[in-house]
């Protein structure tokens, strides 16, 4: 299972420990993309590690002489930038979040730091596109609500024109069918989009499921 994470000379024992720890942390629909392992020039029995998934980035630090592993994670939507800096020995990979927090690991093999940067940029691009779709969805929902409100106001302001009575001899009795009351589509769409976003924010559906269902709703416009 861990062979695909050993392509850039990662230490197998360390990767195995991180992989087993990740197995307990993954949420529904979450997949491991890459694992990088610190490699200091001197003996490094307990290296720091970085793991990327399709939902977040995790920094692992061994504690208690390697008997336990501490970690901190950031979801992709909270990461505003990623950095990599190559030095004489190894490279540094770090991230910066929306609240100003920064986290990084040094002495990473350069090839692993480059892979981290590549995967991170791809995930950030996907998150930007998802954010653009969310903004578009919110603007459409707001636009629909405003149009419905204006239409209702204009209808309420229309003057009532008295109907002139028609002589009985000229009256034609036609069966009248009561108008069908329809719920305004923009308001219905807004409610569905709000419920869908609530499911996503609460972690009940994945990013892929959210995007797919959202596009299905917007395609009806």
Secondary structure by P-SEA (a helix, b strand, c coil): cccccccccccaaaaaaaaaaaaacccccccccbbbbbbcccccccccbbbbcccbbbbbbbcccccccccccccccccccccccccccccccccccccccccccccccaaaaaaaaaaaaaaaaaaaaaaaaaaaaaaaaaaaaaaaaaaaaaaaabbbbbbcccccccccccccccbbbbccaaaaaaaaaaaaaaaaaaccccaaaaaaaaaaaaaac
